[in-house]
Amino acid sequence: MLHLILQSIDGMGSPAHLLYQYMQGFILPNHVVYEEMVLNMETHEQVINHGRTVNDMAKHLSSIEARHVDMFITNHSHDLSGDLFVSPGLCATVTEVSESWQV
């Protein structure tokens, strides 16, 4: 299970974390992996660090034989535009975020 969560949100008690705890009652503990990655891409440096973190996590998880991957994203969206927040105080369109990855 992968949980991407905005920095300003507490992951304890989130649906993703609760589901992970619930699944442990039915599946052997070493057969369920829960990874949480905090999102904060307010500055260019934070975007670069996020990319490195994603790459490191991908390398780590590629060594695990997984049959299924469930991904959860816990975030806020702007009340008027619907744009997702990329940091605790900043929202951006999908286009703006994807363009920042190309830099």
N, C-alpha and C positions, 0 to 999 in steps of 0.2 A: 504494500500500500504506500503510495506516495501522496503526501499532503503538502501543497504549496499554500502558504498562509501569509497574509499581509502582516508586517512587523507590529502594527498597533493592535492586533487581535490576539487574544490568549487562546492557545490551541487546546488547553485542558478543557474537557467537556464539549469539545467540538464533535459534530457528527462523525467525522473521520476517526478521531481518537476513540470515541465510544464504540464504533463498529469494530475497530481493531481489538479492543478489550473484550467485546462480546464474542468475536470469532475465536479468541484464544480458548474459550470453553469447549470448542468443537474440533479444533485443529491443533495438532502438535505444535508447541511453542516455536520450535525451530523451523516450522514450515510456513510461518507467517512473519513477514518483515514489514516494519512500519518505519518509514523515513519521513521526517518533516523538514521542509526547507522554507526559511523565512524570506519573504519578498520585501525588498526595499531598493528601488532603482531610481532614487531621486537625483543622484549625480552620475556623471559619466564613469567615475571610478567605481561606484556601486554596481553599475551595469556590467563593467568588466569583471568585478569580483563575483557577481552572480553567474556569469558565463563560466568562470573557472569552477565555481561550486557545482554547477550542473555537470560539467565535464568530469569532475572528481567523483560525483555521485554515480554517474553513468558507468565509469570504470569499476567502481566498487560493486554496483548492482549487476554488472555483466558477469561477475563470477558466481552469481547465485542462479541456480536453475529455477526459473519461475514459469509456471504454467499460465498464470493470470496476473495482470497488473491493473490495480484500481487506482485512479488518480483523482484527488479531491483538490479543489481550489477554493480557499476561503478568503473572500475579498469584499470590498465595498464598491458600489458603483455610484456615480454622480447622480443626484436626484433629478436633474433636468436633462442632461445629455445622455446618461446611461454609460458613459465612459468608465472603464475600470481604473481603480487606483493602482499606481505603480510604486507608490511610497505612502507613508501615513498621511501626508498632506497634499498629495499631487495626483491628479488623474490624467490619463492620456488616452488617445484613440489607439486602436490596434495598429493603424498605419504608423503613428509616431513611435510606438514601441518597436515595431519591426524595423523601422529605419535606423533606430539607435543600435540595433544588433549588427547592422551592416557596416558600422564605422570601424 
